[in-house]
Amino acid sequence: MPYHILTRESVLEYVRGHPLFDTAFNPGAALESEEIGDGNLNLVFRVLERGGERSVLVKQALPYLRVAGEGWPLSKARAGFEARALEQQHRAAPGRVPRPVWFDEEMAVNAMEDLHFHTVMRAPMVARVQFPELGYTVGRFLANTLFATSDFALPSAEKKRLSAQFLNLELCELSEALIFTEPFYVAPSRNRYSPALELEVGQLHRDTELRSRVAHLKYRFMTQAQALLHGDLHTGSLMATLPDTNQADARAQGDIRIIDPEFAFFGPMGFDVGLFMANLLLNAVAQGGHAPDLLERQNYRAYLLKQLLECWRSFESGFLTRFETARSPSWLEPEFQKSFLNSVFQDSVGFAGCEMIRRTIGFAHVLDLESIPDPLERVKAERGALELGRALIRSHQKIESIRALERILLEHLSLEHSAHEVSP
Amino acid sequence: MPYHILTRESVLEYVRGHPLFDTAFNPGAALESEEIGDGNLNLVFRVLERGGERSVLVKQALPYLRVAGEGWPLSKARAGFEARALEQQHRAAPGRVPRPVWFDEEMAVNAMEDLHFHTVMRAPMVARVQFPELGYTVGRFLANTLFATSDFALPSAEKKRLSAQFLNLELCELSEALIFTEPFYVAPSRNRYSPALELEVGQLHRDTELRSRVAHLKYRFMTQAQALLHGDLHTGSLMATLPDTNQADARAQGDIRIIDPEFAFFGPMGFDVGLFMANLLLNAVAQGGHAPDLLERQNYRAYLLKQLLECWRSFESGFLTRFETARSPSWLEPEFQKSFLNSVFQDSVGFAGCEMIRRTIGFAHVLDLESIPDPLERVKAERGALELGRALIRSHQKIESIRALERILLEHLSLEHSAHEVSP
């Protein structure tokens, strides 16, 4: 079927006509649909059986950036990157991503498991909902998917062949420009920020040491083909069942899923870890403008810090366990493993710093900061994000342990040393 | 024309029948041929006009390793890698590689400029012939070709697309195994070495610190897609007109060319630099078994050291000049440029160490050591190569300047501190 943009009506016909219809629905089922997308890049429909239990999510890539109208064209080839990444992640970390149902290249459609009871995590987290397994789950997901697509798990030729399927040229260029270049230079850029930040942005643009370190991180992003990354792992790419939801299936409470891998490419592992860290920290600094009560605010910050530390620890321990299965004696050398994980850690810290800065003064912002009601509080939080971002970038090549990172974060978030031990 | 192995006779017919015949020869010219290949992987014919001046080199990839007979199959796809690499190098460094004439994929043939007056450099260098421009020329060649195919010169998408044309799976796997794995582990391996080296090889296999650093270098080799490398830049991949040759064209005296880029792939720049360095150093340690006269030996060693230093310096200065033309403001940051070149330097030193070791105890040896007539002298030189190789690998992550490398080399080659100033 040649590409055409689906509607609530035509999606029903499309689904009924698909050869894999009966892997997803009962024969002859009557279908209905709703559009649930809030994204900029895609149409997202939930297609469900009338009166039945089965449903499927139909996600179609648009050939332009929705918010910008047809003036910002964007290749719908990204649906293919998403399909291939989902397949790899589903294999390496089953149950952590929506189960793929079919991929239709011509229509740029991914049909996948409909996560009925799940909510995108960013907004509930701005409202300080706690997901106690968050850090652990993301760390494990990363250990599983990144190891499985690395040279440690795959024969050299197979990994190179796989990486050639992920020449995600357009979205990589977008990340290079929006994360690593534009926020750090005056022009040309698509930067957007409050005039109250003029001073801080000016300082940043004059900070040549910082810019060199960012260039180093950008170069790693562009040349380090370590593993198949998710590529856009912020809290808007995570879904969860709310911990207090009263569900039929109690096992599913607090179930966390990783979605939207359309930015997937072969890059440095620390980029995924760092983006996740940064988005926890953006929330943490933003809480200054959301939680009027000091105790509540600091309690949530302590929870976020705990998730960040647990993410790294579960990633590290998961990766070390998998290292025992590595294909070559080279990867079994204990000192190599240690220094490799240390380099991933340093990358993570640096990438986290870049993400914090670009989400504050670059093109794409985050709800956490944008939704702070008081403009003065918002600017204060944004300053906090810029400061912490700079501190992370500055220290990333020297930082040697998760403890040292913890110390930096405790100081920046004004937390007591033992605060992260407060249990949620 | 379907693939068939060429002979001295059939190559004439093949050349006459090729559509690009008249780009290479005068119309209706009578041709003759000679086979001049000494390689293991390819047939190499010189096809020339009888009584005329024009000639062409016809290089055909064999589908197996020649020395091992048909029992070691090897994809003739490497002729394509050579053709594409030659094209890139010819563009970035015109006059430094044989001018490509045509590439015939089906026949796995590269037809190229016939370097009549040039000799492969390894043997003359074993006999201590000096090429005063060697280090400078190779350094410039590397600055030109590596910069031109890097993210500094090419738009991100173009570089990624180009790198996808160089998935040199088979030859990369061969390098990984033969350079970085087998020499450092007991089994399984294709290692070959004199029983007199048993002690040293045992020490090496028990050196876990060394093995970790080699694993680190191997990982960089496999994941650092910085630029299109030559991939096999030893003194057998260099040709030159002998400096004392009495030629009609005086300008061509001492002319140096880089040949045989069939191992080309996107990897860490330091690999090319390091292989060249290592092959100079293998010659230097081998001179202990070739030059009976101490002064003559040390004089040649000083010459070799000078070439090594000049190679790095001309690479570095050439690269810094090209950096001024870089595409993104990120790459113009002076501190980034400095730390980038430092990392290439450290890689080079580490890769040089691996190459020295694998050429001594691995599968593929070098004439420099193999041709030492006295078995005791040979073992002595081999021990020297192993020792220096280990020292380079051990120090590579700490070494900060070419001066520091010079000090290590002066000591290992028993040269006076000023010896490298002795002019050739």
Interface residues (C-beta under 8 A of the other chain):
Chain A: D151 P155 S156 A157 K160 R161 A164 L167 L169 E170 C172 E173 E176 F180 T181 F184 Y185 T208 E209 R211 S212 V214 A215 H216 K218 Y219 M222 T223 Q224 A225 Q226 S328 P329 S330 W331 E333 P334 E335 F336 S339 F340
Chain B: D151 P155 S156 A157 K160 R161 A164 L167 L169 E170 C172 E173 E176 F180 T181 F184 Y185 T208 E209 R211 S212 V214 A215 H216 K218 Y219 M222 T223 Q224 A225 Q226 S328 P329 S330 W331 E333 P334 E335 F336 S339 F340
